[in-house]
Amino acid sequence: MTTLITGAGMIGSLAAARIAEERGERPVLYDVAFSERNLSERLDPGSVEMVKGDIGDIGDLLRAIESHGVERIIHTASLLTRDLIPRPVAGVRVNVMGTVNVLEAARMAGLARVVFCSSTVVTMGRISVAPADDTIEDFNINVVSEYPPSLYASMKLASEWLCHNYTDSYGLDTAVVRFGGVFGPWHGVPGGGPSKLLKQLIECAHYGRTYRIAEADLHRQGMDYTYSVDGAQGLVKAAFAPAVPNRVYNATMGELLTIAAIIEQIEQAAGRPIDLEITQEDSMTKYGNPTSPMDLTAARRDLGYEVEYPMGVAVADYLRWLSG
């Protein structure tokens, strides 16, 4: 029996590598297309099974589950903001219907567990946040005035609720892992805003390039981030934990960091300043509501999750990757 991972991207590929190395399994990576360059740097191609399939086709999923003896699914496949905004209907097909297909296929096949990859962006519609309190997974929200701030966030929260519904209605064992602003080494243009921003900042420091940044972003409130390796850690531990009583788990760094603070850590790790061109352009994000660090208590207690890559360590690791 093995694990099927939907989405062979930054975190899905690392989760596959972790399962292969730590558990001796041959996991199945399931995607419509594979980046051979990125995958070859993250795992031994012989240690995983790569299956080309469409998350929107439940028949594809069921065939992969049956033919590879799949016992659990880690569901990371989704359209991120860059690809979602111009194609909202495609986003619903992948991000919402794709999740329903995963849950239904798992129900039909009698699988042990489904782990859904979500985001702390679902918390960012809140207007009133006590800044001294970390955000627990079961946060309070007014469903009208504090709705999620984007299509992507709404789809993630809807998918979380579908996981709960499948657990309640059909007894399917599900877990949700929420990431902060995800970033990590990857060839190509990332689909998420935080990934793109940190990639550009770190690479500008490494190569000595100028970075153009809006003053509003430089001084806006902090955000909680997740390095890709820790994201994979959270997913794999949720997939194999004996029980997941909290159902939803934060897997972040557990602290708020402003862009200015991150720039300082990048400059320290790189040993040189970043040449910044500060502009008066619009902010890169409209998530202006206050937030707080994510509470990691449940993830530590139930999953054994610990932050292996706080920001300084993550930046240094990213720079090492750039150096080859």
C-alpha positions as a Markdown table, in Angstrom:
| # | Residue | x | y | z |
|---|---|---|---|---|
| 1 | Met | 0.0 | 0.0 | 0.0 |
| 2 | Thr | 1.2 | 3.5 | -0.8 |
| 3 | Thr | 0.5 | 7.2 | -0.8 |
| 4 | Leu | -0.8 | 9.2 | -3.8 |
| 5 | Ile | 0.2 | 12.8 | -4.0 |
| 6 | Thr | -1.8 | 15.1 | -6.3 |
| 7 | Gly | 0.3 | 17.9 | -7.6 |
| 8 | Ala | 4.0 | 17.5 | -8.4 |
| 9 | Gly | 4.9 | 21.1 | -7.5 |
| 10 | Met | 7.2 | 22.6 | -4.9 |
| 11 | Ile | 5.6 | 20.9 | -1.9 |
| 12 | Gly | 4.1 | 17.8 | -3.5 |
| 13 | Ser | 7.5 | 16.8 | -4.9 |
| 14 | Leu | 9.2 | 17.3 | -1.5 |
| 15 | Ala | 6.4 | 15.3 | 0.3 |
| 16 | Ala | 7.1 | 12.4 | -2.1 |
| 17 | Ala | 10.8 | 12.6 | -1.5 |
| 18 | Arg | 10.2 | 12.6 | 2.3 |
| 19 | Ile | 7.9 | 9.6 | 2.1 |
| 20 | Ala | 10.4 | 7.7 | 0.0 |
| 21 | Glu | 13.4 | 8.5 | 2.2 |
| 22 | Glu | 11.8 | 8.2 | 5.6 |
| 23 | Arg | 9.2 | 5.4 | 5.1 |
| 24 | Gly | 10.7 | 3.4 | 2.3 |
| 25 | Glu | 7.5 | 3.7 | 0.2 |
| 26 | Arg | 7.3 | 4.3 | -3.5 |
| 27 | Pro | 4.7 | 7.1 | -3.5 |
| 28 | Val | 2.7 | 8.0 | -6.6 |
| 29 | Leu | 3.0 | 11.6 | -7.9 |
| 30 | Tyr | -0.2 | 12.5 | -9.9 |
| 31 | Asp | -0.3 | 15.5 | -12.1 |
| 32 | Val | -1.3 | 16.7 | -15.6 |
| 33 | Ala | 2.3 | 17.7 | -16.3 |
| 34 | Phe | 5.7 | 17.2 | -14.7 |
| 35 | Ser | 8.7 | 19.5 | -14.4 |
| 36 | Glu | 11.5 | 17.1 | -14.9 |
| 37 | Arg | 14.2 | 19.7 | -14.1 |
| 38 | Asn | 12.6 | 20.5 | -10.7 |
| 39 | Leu | 11.8 | 16.9 | -9.9 |
| 40 | Ser | 15.3 | 15.7 | -10.6 |
| 41 | Glu | 16.7 | 18.1 | -8.0 |
| 42 | Arg | 14.3 | 17.0 | -5.3 |
| 43 | Leu | 14.0 | 13.3 | -5.6 |
| 44 | Asp | 15.4 | 10.1 | -7.2 |
| 45 | Pro | 13.0 | 9.5 | -10.1 |
| 46 | Gly | 13.3 | 5.8 | -9.4 |
| 47 | Ser | 11.9 | 6.2 | -5.9 |
| 48 | Val | 8.5 | 7.4 | -7.0 |
| 49 | Glu | 5.8 | 6.5 | -9.5 |
| 50 | Met | 4.8 | 9.4 | -11.8 |
| 51 | Val | 1.2 | 9.1 | -13.2 |
| 52 | Lys | -0.2 | 11.6 | -15.6 |
| 53 | Gly | -3.8 | 12.3 | -14.8 |
| 54 | Asp | -6.4 | 15.1 | -14.5 |
| 55 | Ile | -7.6 | 16.0 | -11.0 |
| 56 | Gly | -10.9 | 16.9 | -12.7 |
| 57 | Asp | -11.5 | 13.4 | -13.8 |
| 58 | Ile | -12.6 | 11.0 | -11.0 |
| 59 | Gly | -12.1 | 8.1 | -13.4 |
| 60 | Asp | -8.4 | 8.9 | -13.7 |
| 61 | Leu | -8.1 | 9.1 | -10.0 |
| 62 | Leu | -9.8 | 5.8 | -9.3 |
| 63 | Arg | -7.7 | 4.0 | -11.9 |
| 64 | Ala | -4.5 | 5.4 | -10.3 |
| 65 | Ile | -5.7 | 4.4 | -6.8 |
| 66 | Glu | -6.6 | 0.8 | -7.9 |
| 67 | Ser | -3.6 | 0.1 | -10.1 |
| 68 | His | -1.0 | 1.3 | -7.5 |
| 69 | Gly | -2.6 | 0.1 | -4.3 |
| 70 | Val | -3.1 | 3.5 | -2.9 |
| 71 | Glu | -4.0 | 3.7 | 0.9 |
| 72 | Arg | -4.0 | 7.5 | 1.5 |
| 73 | Ile | -4.0 | 10.7 | -0.5 |
| 74 | Ile | -2.1 | 14.0 | 0.0 |
| 75 | His | -4.0 | 16.5 | -2.0 |
| 76 | Thr | -1.8 | 19.5 | -3.1 |
| 77 | Ala | -3.0 | 20.1 | -6.7 |
| 78 | Ser | -4.6 | 23.5 | -7.2 |
| 79 | Leu | -4.5 | 26.6 | -9.4 |
| 80 | Leu | -2.8 | 29.4 | -7.5 |
| 81 | Thr | -3.7 | 33.1 | -7.7 |
| 82 | Arg | -1.7 | 34.0 | -10.8 |
| 83 | Asp | -3.5 | 31.4 | -12.9 |
| 84 | Leu | -6.8 | 31.6 | -11.1 |
| 85 | Ile | -7.7 | 35.3 | -11.5 |
| 86 | Pro | -8.0 | 35.2 | -15.3 |
| 87 | Arg | -9.7 | 31.8 | -15.3 |
| 88 | Pro | -12.1 | 31.6 | -12.3 |
| 89 | Val | -14.2 | 28.8 | -13.7 |
| 90 | Ala | -11.1 | 26.7 | -14.4 |
| 91 | Gly | -10.2 | 27.5 | -10.8 |
| 92 | Val | -13.4 | 26.1 | -9.5 |
| 93 | Arg | -13.0 | 23.0 | -11.6 |
| 94 | Val | -9.5 | 22.3 | -10.2 |
| 95 | Asn | -9.7 | 23.8 | -6.7 |
| 96 | Val | -13.2 | 22.8 | -5.7 |
| 97 | Met | -14.3 | 20.0 | -8.0 |
| 98 | Gly | -10.8 | 18.6 | -7.9 |
| 99 | Thr | -11.1 | 18.3 | -4.1 |
| 100 | Val | -14.6 | 16.7 | -4.3 |
| 101 | Asn | -13.2 | 14.2 | -6.8 |
| 102 | Val | -10.3 | 13.3 | -4.4 |
| 103 | Leu | -12.7 | 12.9 | -1.5 |
| 104 | Glu | -15.2 | 10.9 | -3.5 |
| 105 | Ala | -12.6 | 8.7 | -5.0 |
| 106 | Ala | -11.1 | 8.1 | -1.5 |
| 107 | Arg | -14.6 | 7.3 | -0.2 |
| 108 | Met | -15.4 | 4.9 | -3.0 |
| 109 | Ala | -12.0 | 3.1 | -2.6 |
| 110 | Gly | -12.2 | 2.9 | 1.2 |
| 111 | Leu | -8.9 | 4.8 | 1.7 |
| 112 | Ala | -7.4 | 5.3 | 5.1 |
| 113 | Arg | -7.0 | 9.1 | 5.0 |
| 114 | Val | -7.0 | 12.2 | 2.8 |
| 115 | Val | -4.8 | 15.2 | 3.7 |
| 116 | Phe | -5.8 | 18.5 | 2.1 |
| 117 | Cys | -3.3 | 21.3 | 1.5 |
| 118 | Ser | -4.9 | 24.6 | 2.6 |
| 119 | Ser | -3.7 | 28.1 | 3.4 |
| 120 | Thr | -3.8 | 30.6 | 6.3 |
| 121 | Val | -5.3 | 33.0 | 3.7 |
| 122 | Val | -8.7 | 31.7 | 4.8 |
| 123 | Thr | -8.2 | 33.6 | 8.1 |
| 124 | Met | -7.3 | 37.0 | 6.4 |
| 125 | Gly | -10.9 | 38.3 | 6.0 |
| 126 | Arg | -11.2 | 39.0 | 9.7 |
| 127 | Ile | -11.6 | 42.6 | 10.7 |
| 128 | Ser | -11.0 | 42.3 | 14.4 |
| 129 | Val | -7.9 | 40.4 | 15.6 |
| 130 | Ala | -6.4 | 40.5 | 19.1 |
| 131 | Pro | -2.8 | 41.1 | 18.2 |
| 132 | Ala | -1.5 | 39.4 | 21.3 |
| 133 | Asp | -3.2 | 36.1 | 20.5 |
| 134 | Asp | -1.9 | 33.5 | 18.0 |
| 135 | Thr | -4.5 | 32.3 | 15.5 |
| 136 | Ile | -5.9 | 28.9 | 16.3 |
| 137 | Glu | -7.3 | 26.7 | 13.6 |
| 138 | Asp | -10.9 | 27.1 | 14.8 |
| 139 | Phe | -10.9 | 30.9 | 14.6 |
| 140 | Asn | -14.0 | 33.0 | 14.9 |
| 141 | Ile | -15.4 | 34.6 | 11.8 |
| 142 | Asn | -18.5 | 36.6 | 10.8 |
| 143 | Val | -19.6 | 34.9 | 7.7 |
| 144 | Val | -20.9 | 38.0 | 6.0 |
| 145 | Ser | -18.6 | 40.8 | 6.9 |
| 146 | Glu | -15.4 | 38.7 | 7.2 |
| 147 | Tyr | -15.6 | 36.5 | 4.2 |
| 148 | Pro | -12.3 | 35.3 | 2.7 |
| 149 | Pro | -10.5 | 38.1 | 0.8 |
| 150 | Ser | -10.0 | 36.3 | -2.6 |
| 151 | Leu | -11.4 | 33.6 | -4.9 |
| 152 | Tyr | -8.4 | 31.4 | -3.9 |
| 153 | Ala | -9.2 | 31.9 | -0.2 |
| 154 | Ser | -12.9 | 31.1 | -0.7 |
| 155 | Met | -12.1 | 28.0 | -2.6 |
| 156 | Lys | -9.7 | 26.8 | 0.1 |
| 157 | Leu | -12.2 | 27.4 | 2.9 |
| 158 | Ala | -14.9 | 25.7 | 0.9 |
| 159 | Ser | -12.6 | 22.7 | 0.3 |
| 160 | Glu | -11.9 | 22.5 | 4.1 |
| 161 | Trp | -15.6 | 22.4 | 4.8 |
| 162 | Leu | -16.0 | 19.6 | 2.2 |
| 163 | Cys | -13.4 | 17.6 | 4.0 |
| 164 | His | -15.4 | 18.0 | 7.3 |
| 165 | Asn | -18.6 | 17.1 | 5.5 |
| 166 | Tyr | -17.1 | 13.9 | 4.1 |
| 167 | Thr | -15.8 | 13.0 | 7.6 |
| 168 | Asp | -19.2 | 13.6 | 9.2 |
| 169 | Ser | -21.4 | 12.1 | 6.4 |
| 170 | Tyr | -19.2 | 9.1 | 5.2 |
| 171 | Gly | -16.7 | 8.5 | 8.0 |
| 172 | Leu | -13.8 | 9.4 | 5.7 |
| 173 | Asp | -10.7 | 10.2 | 7.8 |
| 174 | Thr | -9.6 | 13.7 | 6.7 |
| 175 | Ala | -7.0 | 16.2 | 7.8 |
| 176 | Val | -6.3 | 19.8 | 6.6 |
| 177 | Val | -2.9 | 21.4 | 6.8 |
| 178 | Arg | -2.8 | 25.2 | 6.5 |
| 179 | Phe | 0.4 | 26.9 | 5.2 |
| 180 | Gly | 1.4 | 30.5 | 5.5 |
| 181 | Gly | 3.1 | 32.3 | 2.6 |
| 182 | Val | 4.8 | 29.4 | 0.9 |
| 183 | Phe | 8.2 | 29.8 | -0.7 |
| 184 | Gly | 11.2 | 27.7 | -1.6 |
| 185 | Pro | 13.7 | 26.8 | -4.4 |
| 186 | Trp | 11.9 | 26.3 | -7.8 |
| 187 | His | 12.8 | 26.8 | -11.4 |
| 188 | Gly | 10.2 | 28.9 | -13.1 |
| 189 | Val | 7.7 | 31.6 | -12.0 |
| 190 | Pro | 5.8 | 30.6 | -8.9 |
| 191 | Gly | 2.0 | 31.0 | -8.9 |
| 192 | Gly | 1.7 | 32.5 | -5.4 |
| 193 | Gly | 2.4 | 36.1 | -4.4 |
| 194 | Pro | 4.7 | 35.3 | -1.4 |
| 195 | Ser | 6.6 | 32.7 | -3.4 |
| 196 | Lys | 7.2 | 35.2 | -6.2 |
| 197 | Leu | 8.2 | 38.0 | -3.9 |
| 198 | Leu | 10.7 | 36.1 | -1.8 |
| 199 | Lys | 12.1 | 34.3 | -4.9 |
| 200 | Gln | 12.8 | 37.7 | -6.5 |
| 201 | Leu | 14.3 | 39.3 | -3.3 |
| 202 | Ile | 16.6 | 36.3 | -2.6 |
| 203 | Glu | 17.7 | 36.1 | -6.2 |
| 204 | Cys | 18.4 | 39.8 | -6.4 |
| 205 | Ala | 20.6 | 39.6 | -3.3 |
| 206 | His | 22.4 | 36.6 | -4.7 |
| 207 | Tyr | 23.0 | 38.0 | -8.2 |
| 208 | Gly | 23.4 | 41.7 | -7.2 |
| 209 | Arg | 20.3 | 42.8 | -9.1 |
| 210 | Thr | 18.0 | 45.7 | -8.3 |
| 211 | Tyr | 14.6 | 44.9 | -6.9 |
| 212 | Arg | 11.6 | 47.2 | -7.5 |
| 213 | Ile | 9.2 | 47.3 | -4.6 |
| 214 | Ala | 6.2 | 49.3 | -3.6 |
| 215 | Glu | 6.7 | 51.3 | -0.4 |
| 216 | Ala | 3.3 | 50.1 | 0.8 |
| 217 | Asp | 4.7 | 46.5 | 0.7 |
| 218 | Leu | 7.9 | 47.4 | 2.4 |
| 219 | His | 6.1 | 48.7 | 5.4 |
| 220 | Arg | 2.9 | 46.8 | 5.5 |
| 221 | Gln | 2.0 | 44.4 | 8.4 |
| 222 | Gly | 3.8 | 41.2 | 8.8 |
| 223 | Met | 2.8 | 37.7 | 7.5 |
| 224 | Asp | 3.4 | 34.2 | 8.7 |
| 225 | Tyr | 5.4 | 32.1 | 6.2 |
| 226 | Thr | 6.1 | 28.4 | 5.5 |
| 227 | Tyr | 9.3 | 27.1 | 3.8 |
| 228 | Ser | 8.6 | 24.4 | 1.3 |
| 229 | Val | 10.5 | 21.7 | 3.3 |
| 230 | Asp | 8.4 | 22.4 | 6.4 |
| 231 | Gly | 5.2 | 22.4 | 4.3 |
| 232 | Ala | 6.1 | 18.9 | 3.1 |
| 233 | Gln | 6.9 | 17.9 | 6.7 |
| 234 | Gly | 3.4 | 19.0 | 7.9 |
| 235 | Leu | 1.6 | 17.1 | 5.1 |
| 236 | Val | 3.5 | 13.8 | 5.6 |
| 237 | Lys | 3.1 | 13.9 | 9.3 |
| 238 | Ala | -0.6 | 14.5 | 9.0 |
| 239 | Ala | -0.8 | 11.6 | 6.5 |
| 240 | Phe | 0.8 | 9.1 | 8.9 |
| 241 | Ala | -0.2 | 10.4 | 12.3 |
| 242 | Pro | -2.1 | 7.7 | 14.3 |
| 243 | Ala | -5.0 | 10.1 | 14.7 |
| 244 | Val | -5.8 | 13.7 | 13.7 |
| 245 | Pro | -8.4 | 14.8 | 16.3 |
| 246 | Asn | -8.0 | 18.5 | 15.5 |
| 247 | Arg | -8.8 | 17.9 | 11.8 |
| 248 | Val | -7.2 | 21.2 | 10.8 |
| 249 | Tyr | -3.5 | 22.1 | 11.5 |
| 250 | Asn | -1.4 | 25.1 | 11.1 |
| 251 | Ala | 2.1 | 24.4 | 9.6 |
| 252 | Thr | 3.9 | 27.8 | 9.5 |
| 253 | Met | 6.9 | 29.5 | 11.0 |
| 254 | Gly | 4.7 | 30.6 | 13.9 |
| 255 | Glu | 5.7 | 34.3 | 13.7 |
| 256 | Leu | 4.9 | 37.4 | 11.8 |
| 257 | Leu | 7.6 | 38.9 | 9.6 |
| 258 | Thr | 7.4 | 42.1 | 7.6 |
| 259 | Ile | 9.1 | 42.4 | 4.2 |
| 260 | Ala | 11.5 | 44.9 | 5.7 |
| 261 | Ala | 12.5 | 42.3 | 8.4 |
| 262 | Ile | 12.9 | 39.6 | 5.8 |
| 263 | Ile | 15.1 | 41.8 | 3.6 |
| 264 | Glu | 17.4 | 42.3 | 6.6 |
| 265 | Gln | 17.7 | 38.5 | 7.0 |
| 266 | Ile | 18.4 | 38.0 | 3.3 |
| 267 | Glu | 21.1 | 40.7 | 3.4 |
| 268 | Gln | 22.7 | 39.1 | 6.4 |
| 269 | Ala | 22.7 | 35.7 | 4.9 |
| 270 | Ala | 23.9 | 36.9 | 1.5 |
| 271 | Gly | 26.6 | 39.2 | 3.0 |
| 272 | Arg | 25.5 | 42.2 | 0.9 |
| 273 | Pro | 22.6 | 44.7 | 0.7 |
| 274 | Ile | 19.8 | 44.4 | -1.8 |
| 275 | Asp | 19.6 | 47.3 | -4.2 |
| 276 | Leu | 16.0 | 48.4 | -3.7 |
| 277 | Glu | 14.1 | 50.8 | -6.0 |
| 278 | Ile | 11.2 | 52.0 | -3.8 |
| 279 | Thr | 8.1 | 53.0 | -5.8 |
| 280 | Gln | 4.7 | 54.5 | -5.0 |
| 281 | Glu | 2.9 | 51.7 | -6.9 |
| 282 | Asp | -0.1 | 49.8 | -5.5 |
| 283 | Ser | 0.5 | 47.1 | -2.9 |
| 284 | Met | 1.1 | 43.6 | -4.3 |
| 285 | Thr | -1.7 | 42.4 | -2.0 |
| 286 | Lys | -5.1 | 43.6 | -0.9 |
| 287 | Tyr | -5.0 | 41.6 | 2.3 |
| 288 | Gly | -5.0 | 44.7 | 4.5 |
| 289 | Asn | -6.8 | 43.3 | 7.5 |
| 290 | Pro | -4.8 | 42.6 | 10.7 |
| 291 | Thr | -3.5 | 39.2 | 11.3 |
| 292 | Ser | -1.5 | 37.3 | 14.0 |
| 293 | Pro | 1.0 | 34.4 | 14.0 |
| 294 | Met | -0.5 | 31.0 | 13.6 |
| 295 | Asp | -0.8 | 28.8 | 16.7 |
| 296 | Leu | 1.2 | 25.6 | 16.3 |
| 297 | Thr | 0.1 | 23.9 | 19.5 |
| 298 | Ala | -2.2 | 21.3 | 17.8 |
| 299 | Ala | 0.3 | 20.5 | 15.0 |
| 300 | Arg | 3.0 | 19.9 | 17.6 |
| 301 | Arg | 0.8 | 17.9 | 19.9 |
| 302 | Asp | -0.9 | 15.6 | 17.3 |
| 303 | Leu | 1.5 | 15.5 | 14.4 |
| 304 | Gly | 4.9 | 16.1 | 16.0 |
| 305 | Tyr | 5.4 | 19.1 | 13.7 |
| 306 | Glu | 8.3 | 21.4 | 14.5 |
| 307 | Val | 9.7 | 24.4 | 12.6 |
| 308 | Glu | 12.9 | 23.1 | 11.0 |
| 309 | Tyr | 13.3 | 26.1 | 8.8 |
| 310 | Pro | 12.7 | 29.5 | 10.5 |
| 311 | Met | 13.2 | 32.4 | 8.1 |
| 312 | Gly | 17.0 | 32.8 | 8.6 |
| 313 | Val | 17.6 | 29.1 | 8.0 |
| 314 | Ala | 15.2 | 29.0 | 5.1 |
| 315 | Val | 16.9 | 32.0 | 3.4 |
| 316 | Ala | 20.4 | 30.5 | 3.9 |
| 317 | Asp | 19.1 | 27.2 | 2.4 |
| 318 | Tyr | 17.6 | 29.0 | -0.6 |
| 319 | Leu | 20.9 | 30.8 | -1.2 |
| 320 | Arg | 22.9 | 27.5 | -1.1 |
| 321 | Trp | 20.6 | 26.1 | -3.7 |
| 322 | Leu | 21.2 | 29.2 | -6.0 |
| 323 | Ser | 25.0 | 28.6 | -5.5 |
| 324 | Gly | 24.6 | 25.1 | -6.8 |
